[in-house]
Amino acid sequence: MENFNDIKWFGHASFSFVDENGNRIYYVDPFELTYKKLDKADLIFITHAHPDHFSQSDIDKIIKEDTVIVAPPDILAKIDIASNRKIAVEPNKSFEVKGFKFQTVPAYNNRPERLAFHPKENHWVGYIFEVNGKKIYHAGDTDFIDEMRSLKDLKLDVAMLPIGGHYTMDEEEAAKAANEIGAKVTVPMHYRRNVGERYPEVEENFKKLVTNSKVVILEELK
């Protein structure tokens, strides 16, 4: 689990994954893609409609003629590609696209001060993938919700959790989620833009609070 060469973090909630044979490239929430060695995408996954997750200009940087985009219906309605290259998703479902299997998980706010940001009724999602033998959970934008409690039964290898506060869990709430989920490794995301220069302090606090998983800070590619 120490090898993360197949996972790239572009900052915020933006990641790519490369299959071990090197011929399948998957992106989640591509945003502010300034890295010069961008691979074209086979599949693009979008968690929800906010512009720091659904960015058409960033999709344009990585899309090719047979790329398939996986997203909630409100996003797909805004993307101008053939319908057979769009896969609509909702929470708590299993899918297979191009031979790649994945699941969707609810992603929403349950804290009163955040309910308007990511309402449950929007049916936005997080994703669970299996890439190169790693079972990976990308939570999307969410609070620590009840549906996360059952994820411990999946014996996840990697859980990617937002820790930036304001729109999502902060590091203390996210640590409670991480300890409940119990993935082998927890990767924080969606925080440096939110907390600014405080981010090293937030990272260290998160590391101290997570006791049931190993916290790994990925290098942010720019």
VENSULRA-V608970 format. One line per field, one symbol per residue. phi: phi as a letter, one per 30 degrees, with the letter a starting at -180 (. if undefined). psi: psi as a letter, one per 20 degrees, with the letter a starting at -180 (. if undefined). burial: I if it has 16 or more other ideal C-beta (glycine too) atoms within 10 Angstrom, else O. A space follows every 10 residues. Layout:
# VENSULRA-V608970
phi=???
psi=???
burial=???
This chain:
# VENSULRA-V608970
phi=.dccddbccc jhccbbbcee dicbcbcbhd ahdcddcddd cdbcccdadd ddbcbddded dbdbdcdccc adeddedccc beddcbbdbb dibcbbbhic cabcbebacb dedbeddbde ddhdbcbbcb bhicccccdi cacdcedddd ddddhddbcc bdbdiicbed dddddddddd didebccdbh bdddcidddd ddddddeddd ccacdbcddd db
psi=jiokhjpppj rckpqqqpqh ijjpppqplp plnipilpqq pgpppphriq ijgnohhhgh hiqaijpppp rqhhghhjpm rqhijpopqr qkqqrppkjp prqqqqorqi phijhigmqh iilrqrqoro pkipopooia oranqhhhhi hhiilqgppo ppjiafhaqa hgghhggghg gkqgppoqrl hhhgiciihh ggghggghho ijqpppoqpo p.
burial=OOOOOOIIII IIIIIIIIOO OOOIIIIIII IOIOIOOIIO IIIIIIIIII OIIIIOOIIO OIIOOOIIII IIOOIIOOIO OOOOOIIIIO IOOOOOOOOI OIIIIIIIIO OOOIOOIIOO OOIIIIIIIO IOOIIIIIII IIIIIOOIOO IOOIOIIIII IIIIIOIIII IOIIIOIIOO IIIOIIIIII IIOIIOOOIO OIIOIIIOII OOIOIIOIOO IO
